[in-house]
Amino acid sequence: MYKPRTLTALMAACALAFPALAQSREVTISTQLKNYGGDGAYLAVYLTDAQGAYAGTLWVAGGKAKYYKHLSDWNRLSAGDAKRLAGVTGASVGAGRKLTVTADLADALIDAGYEIRVDAAVEDMRDSPSEVRLPLTSAGSGQSKAGKQYIQSLSYQLN
């Protein structure tokens, strides 16, 4: 018999991997960076469940895998996910720029304790694991939250 946490993780993995099989919604996530005066930022946009366990990668901005270790919370949490980068990578994001990511997420993830998290790292500057965390709720759609160091705001819109 599965433990509740294992079952929750299994359901989340299936919902992320096979959104067409479940009711899903398009979610648009917007990350506005501050003008921090440095090189482009590497960002990992990912989901965690109610217990803080990794549930899936939505986007990684920055193309050189050797720098992913600086996205330390995401890298640690997602290390066992061999498919974590399948079709979800792009260029780094410059200071003052905006990153917009669109994903289909299962309705079961919304209002179920999941969080959108973003880790950030900039060359020759301090890394910022879990730079910003935002609960994935119906009420939170359209609301924004400031990051700790590089991110001016993170918001999402449920479509």
Steps between C-alpha positions, in 0.01 A plus 500: 500500500626849418560750777297823461812705418611247239152492351486881491840514330391232253178686417692827457755335274224355286319834491817677389602234252157438350299822533278406206367202697383720785312827503765763456545872478744715320709696750709798394784579741673839479832575666623861488867544587646799679770715341767339718795613285642160407500235228194303396331291768455126500152421630330171585120516514359188664220358714510347845222320681349580842791327676761693298593201282587559135203454266640612164704752303309757295793694352875552538644823359868460422652256258821378662431200723829545688342804673184319615670410828460868592122456486554297813151433639364401158814299419484312832125436488487398132820294484313170468280625216672383183243686286525829691637688197295342221400798286510753782821699448582832342738794515592678821298811590664843504473749785176696484346248257191286531470122466156366410434126519176328398417147615198271519451394861245252629212659691581261787819700570314827553392569861673177609805644680729522197743788457665662204864556591777684320872459573734766359873528440711767330865464402740667746210578734337315788272201425141525620338161563120516533524868403122515504222256590137550407212267598310366199142600588196628316497809722869567428451530125601851395671575833874568507775443752845659519813288502791522743780619274464495119126467441288810520177302473357156428137453402283249318174512315263203481338494157 
